[in-house]
């Protein structure tokens, strides 16, 4: 306590000067409208900058929570879209009875590890069997097609992306409806190739490529990419088309794992059909 008094005593002239200055400023501000306006404007500006700074800081720390919330909301919205349902229609004379059952559901996940430096690229996500993720489930990003789940543990899963040499998916052109196969031939992860398109079909640079819906994993119409280069393989009757992929594999954050609720039934039917037709 004695040290505090000694400190105040040592600087008593400074405290007196500051007190007088503050008193003078207050008297000036109160006595004239102009000075009062200037001080109020100055204080408002300071307060505004302070609140803006604190808002930006608090908003930054809340970004992850907000992004997670938006990703979950997007998964719910995707699940409610018309293409996520399958229609059953029974007509009796003029009575139409239609019932819709959900075919696809979506689970939001985060990419926690990527490997795209070599040929055998893969992704890891923070969802696994405990969250309903299993092998052969399709994975998409907000931009488009990503790949298929290949391995799972209780809480994690690995994905074979479309930029993998063993990846092959059924796709189509939105303008013509032409069906082909999407493959990756190595090299740049921004590009893949479209094969099995007959050269009799007219293609243009910029044509949009989407999933065909023929496979049992991806719904129809998921964005794949855009035609960038067309090569007519003379003598084969087919094109070799370079596709600029819609998904940026260098910047993957949130993804969606797709569960086809009819996949097991479809696979069983195909296996039975192949067995009976041998």
C-alpha positions as CSV (number, residue, x, y, z in Angstrom):
1,X,0.0,0.0,0.0
2,X,2.9,2.3,0.9
3,X,4.4,1.7,-2.6
4,X,1.1,2.7,-4.2
5,X,1.0,6.0,-2.3
6,X,4.7,6.7,-3.1
7,X,3.9,6.1,-6.8
8,X,0.9,8.4,-6.8
9,X,2.9,11.1,-4.9
10,X,5.9,10.8,-7.3
11,X,3.6,11.5,-10.3
12,X,1.2,13.9,-8.6
13,X,1.8,16.7,-11.1
14,X,1.1,14.3,-14.0
15,X,-2.2,13.2,-12.4
16,X,-3.2,16.8,-11.8
17,X,-2.3,17.7,-15.4
18,X,-4.4,14.9,-16.8
19,X,-7.3,15.7,-14.5
20,X,-7.3,19.4,-15.6
21,X,-7.1,18.4,-19.3
22,X,-10.0,16.0,-19.0
23,X,-12.0,18.7,-17.1
24,X,-11.2,21.2,-19.8
25,X,-12.3,18.9,-22.6
26,X,-15.5,18.0,-20.9
27,X,-16.3,21.7,-20.4
28,X,-15.6,22.5,-24.0
29,X,-17.7,19.7,-25.3
30,X,-20.6,20.6,-23.1
31,X,-20.4,24.3,-23.9
32,X,-20.5,24.0,-27.8
33,X,-22.5,21.9,-30.1
34,X,-19.7,21.6,-32.7
35,X,-17.1,20.1,-30.3
36,X,-19.7,17.9,-28.9
37,X,-20.5,16.5,-32.3
38,X,-16.9,15.9,-33.1
39,X,-16.3,14.0,-29.9
40,X,-19.5,11.9,-30.3
41,X,-18.5,11.1,-33.9
42,X,-15.0,10.1,-32.8
43,X,-16.3,7.9,-30.0
44,X,-18.8,6.3,-32.3
45,X,-16.1,5.5,-34.8
46,X,-13.9,4.0,-32.1
47,X,-16.8,1.9,-30.8
48,X,-17.7,0.8,-34.3
49,X,-14.2,-0.4,-35.1
50,X,-14.1,-2.2,-31.8
51,X,-17.4,-4.0,-32.3
52,X,-16.5,-4.9,-35.9
53,X,-13.1,-6.3,-34.8
54,X,-14.7,-8.4,-32.1
55,X,-17.4,-9.6,-34.5
56,X,-14.8,-10.7,-37.0
57,X,-12.8,-12.5,-34.4
58,X,-15.9,-14.3,-32.9
59,X,-17.1,-15.1,-36.4
60,X,-13.8,-16.6,-37.4
61,X,-13.9,-19.0,-34.4
62,X,-17.5,-19.9,-35.2
63,X,-16.8,-20.7,-38.9
64,X,-16.2,-24.4,-38.3
65,X,-19.4,-24.8,-36.4
66,X,-21.3,-22.9,-39.0
67,X,-19.7,-24.9,-41.9
68,X,-20.7,-28.1,-40.1
69,X,-24.2,-26.9,-39.7
70,X,-24.5,-25.9,-43.4
71,X,-23.0,-29.2,-44.5
72,X,-25.6,-31.2,-42.5
73,X,-28.4,-29.0,-43.8
74,X,-27.2,-29.6,-47.4
75,X,-27.2,-33.4,-46.8
76,X,-30.8,-33.2,-45.6
77,X,-31.8,-31.1,-48.6
78,X,-30.1,-33.5,-51.0
79,X,-32.0,-36.4,-49.4
80,X,-35.3,-34.5,-50.0
81,X,-34.7,-33.9,-53.7
82,X,-36.9,-35.8,-56.2
83,X,-34.1,-37.9,-57.6
84,X,-33.5,-39.3,-54.1
85,X,-36.8,-41.1,-54.3
86,X,-38.2,-43.9,-56.4
87,X,-41.8,-43.9,-57.7
88,X,-44.2,-46.8,-57.6
89,X,-47.3,-46.4,-59.7
90,X,-50.3,-48.7,-60.0
91,X,-53.1,-47.8,-62.4
92,X,-56.5,-49.3,-62.0
93,X,-58.8,-48.0,-64.8
94,X,-58.6,-44.3,-64.3
95,X,-57.3,-44.3,-60.7
96,X,-53.6,-43.5,-60.3
97,X,-52.1,-44.4,-56.9
98,X,-48.5,-43.3,-56.6
99,X,-46.3,-43.8,-53.6
100,X,-42.8,-42.5,-53.2
101,X,-40.1,-44.3,-51.2
102,X,-36.7,-42.7,-50.5
103,X,-33.9,-44.3,-52.5
104,X,-30.9,-42.2,-51.5
105,X,-29.8,-40.7,-48.2
106,X,-26.8,-38.5,-47.6
107,X,-24.2,-38.5,-44.7
108,X,-22.0,-35.4,-44.3
109,X,-18.3,-36.0,-43.7
110,X,-15.0,-34.2,-43.6
111,X,-11.9,-35.1,-45.6
112,X,-9.1,-35.5,-43.0
113,X,-6.4,-36.8,-45.3
114,X,-5.7,-36.8,-49.0
115,X,-3.1,-38.5,-51.2
116,X,-2.8,-37.2,-54.7
117,X,1.0,-37.1,-55.3
118,X,1.3,-40.4,-57.1
119,X,-0.9,-42.7,-59.1
120,X,-2.7,-44.6,-56.3
121,X,-4.6,-41.6,-54.9
122,X,-7.0,-41.9,-52.0
123,X,-9.0,-39.9,-49.5
124,X,-9.8,-40.4,-45.8
125,X,-13.0,-39.1,-44.1
126,X,-14.0,-38.9,-40.5
127,X,-17.1,-41.1,-40.8
128,X,-17.2,-45.0,-40.6
129,X,-19.4,-48.0,-39.9
130,X,-20.7,-46.5,-36.6
131,X,-22.1,-43.6,-38.7
132,X,-23.6,-45.8,-41.4
133,X,-20.8,-45.6,-43.9
134,X,-19.9,-48.9,-45.7
135,X,-17.9,-50.1,-48.7
136,X,-19.1,-49.3,-52.2
137,X,-21.0,-46.2,-51.2
138,X,-20.7,-43.2,-53.5
139,X,-19.1,-40.0,-52.4
140,X,-19.7,-36.5,-53.8
141,X,-18.6,-32.9,-53.0
142,X,-20.7,-29.8,-53.3
143,X,-19.1,-29.4,-56.8
144,X,-19.7,-32.9,-58.1
145,X,-18.4,-36.5,-58.2
146,X,-15.6,-37.6,-55.9
147,X,-15.4,-41.4,-55.7
148,X,-16.4,-44.6,-53.9
149,X,-15.8,-45.9,-50.4
150,X,-13.3,-48.8,-50.5
151,X,-12.4,-49.5,-46.8
152,X,-14.0,-48.7,-43.5
153,X,-13.3,-48.9,-39.8
154,X,-15.6,-48.0,-36.9
155,X,-15.2,-44.2,-37.3
156,X,-13.2,-43.7,-40.6
157,X,-13.4,-44.6,-44.2
158,X,-11.1,-44.4,-47.2
159,X,-12.3,-43.4,-50.7
160,X,-11.0,-44.3,-54.2
161,X,-11.4,-41.0,-56.1
162,X,-12.2,-40.8,-59.7
163,X,-8.5,-39.8,-60.1
164,X,-7.3,-43.3,-59.6
165,X,-6.3,-45.8,-62.4
166,X,-8.7,-48.4,-61.2
167,X,-11.7,-46.0,-61.1
168,X,-14.3,-46.5,-63.8
169,X,-17.8,-45.0,-63.7
170,X,-20.8,-44.7,-66.0
171,X,-21.5,-41.2,-67.1
172,X,-23.4,-39.4,-69.8
173,X,-23.6,-36.1,-71.7
174,X,-26.5,-33.9,-70.7
175,X,-27.0,-32.4,-74.2
176,X,-27.1,-35.7,-76.2
177,X,-27.7,-38.3,-73.5
178,X,-24.7,-40.3,-74.9
179,X,-23.4,-42.8,-72.4
180,X,-19.8,-43.5,-71.8
181,X,-17.2,-44.5,-69.2
182,X,-15.2,-42.1,-67.0
183,X,-11.5,-43.2,-66.5
184,X,-8.3,-41.6,-65.2
185,X,-5.1,-42.1,-67.2
186,X,-2.7,-40.6,-64.6
187,X,-1.0,-37.3,-64.6
188,X,-3.0,-34.2,-63.8
189,X,-5.7,-34.7,-61.1
190,X,-7.8,-32.0,-62.7
191,X,-8.6,-34.1,-65.7
192,X,-10.1,-37.4,-66.6
193,X,-11.2,-39.1,-69.9
194,X,-14.5,-40.1,-71.4
195,X,-14.4,-43.3,-73.4
196,X,-16.9,-45.5,-75.3
197,X,-18.7,-42.6,-77.0
198,X,-19.4,-43.4,-80.6
199,X,-17.8,-41.0,-83.1
200,X,-21.2,-40.7,-84.8
201,X,-22.4,-38.6,-81.9
202,X,-21.8,-34.8,-82.2
203,X,-19.7,-33.5,-79.3
204,X,-18.7,-29.9,-78.5
205,X,-16.2,-28.4,-76.2
206,X,-17.9,-27.3,-73.0
207,X,-20.6,-30.0,-73.1
208,X,-21.6,-31.0,-69.5
209,X,-20.9,-34.6,-68.3
210,X,-23.0,-36.0,-65.4
211,X,-23.5,-39.4,-63.8
212,X,-25.8,-41.7,-65.8
213,X,-27.6,-43.4,-62.9
214,X,-26.9,-46.8,-64.5
215,X,-24.6,-47.9,-61.6
216,X,-25.9,-48.7,-58.1
217,X,-23.9,-46.1,-56.3
218,X,-24.3,-42.6,-57.8
219,X,-27.7,-41.0,-58.5
220,X,-28.4,-39.7,-62.0
221,X,-27.3,-36.2,-62.8
222,X,-24.4,-35.6,-60.4
223,X,-22.0,-33.1,-61.9
224,X,-18.8,-34.8,-63.3
225,X,-17.2,-32.1,-65.5
226,X,-17.0,-30.4,-68.9
227,X,-15.6,-31.5,-72.2
228,X,-12.3,-29.7,-72.9
229,X,-10.7,-31.7,-75.7
230,X,-12.1,-34.1,-78.3
231,X,-10.0,-36.7,-80.1
232,X,-11.6,-38.8,-82.8
233,X,-9.8,-42.2,-82.8
234,X,-9.8,-43.0,-86.4
235,X,-10.6,-46.6,-87.3
236,X,-12.1,-47.4,-83.8
237,X,-15.5,-45.7,-84.2
238,X,-15.1,-44.0,-80.8
239,X,-14.0,-40.7,-79.3
240,X,-11.3,-40.1,-76.7
241,X,-12.5,-37.1,-74.8
242,X,-10.6,-35.1,-72.1
243,X,-12.9,-33.9,-69.2
244,X,-12.1,-31.0,-66.9
245,X,-13.4,-32.4,-63.5
246,X,-15.9,-30.3,-61.6
247,X,-14.5,-31.3,-58.2
248,X,-11.3,-29.6,-57.1
249,X,-9.3,-32.4,-55.5
250,X,-6.7,-30.0,-54.2
251,X,-9.3,-28.3,-52.0
252,X,-11.7,-30.9,-50.6
253,X,-13.4,-30.2,-47.3
254,X,-16.9,-31.4,-46.8
255,X,-18.2,-34.3,-48.8
256,X,-21.4,-36.4,-48.8
257,X,-21.6,-40.2,-48.6
258,X,-24.6,-41.6,-50.5
259,X,-26.5,-44.6,-49.3
260,X,-28.6,-46.3,-52.0
261,X,-31.2,-48.1,-50.0
262,X,-32.0,-50.5,-52.9
263,X,-28.4,-51.4,-53.7
264,X,-28.4,-54.8,-52.0
265,X,-31.7,-55.7,-53.7
266,X,-30.4,-54.6,-57.1
267,X,-27.1,-56.5,-56.6
268,X,-28.9,-59.7,-55.6
269,X,-31.2,-59.5,-58.6
270,X,-28.3,-59.0,-61.0
271,X,-26.3,-61.9,-59.4
272,X,-29.4,-64.2,-59.7
273,X,-30.0,-63.1,-63.3
274,X,-26.4,-63.8,-64.3
275,X,-26.7,-67.2,-62.6
276,X,-29.9,-68.2,-64.3
277,X,-28.7,-67.1,-67.8
278,X,-25.5,-69.1,-67.9
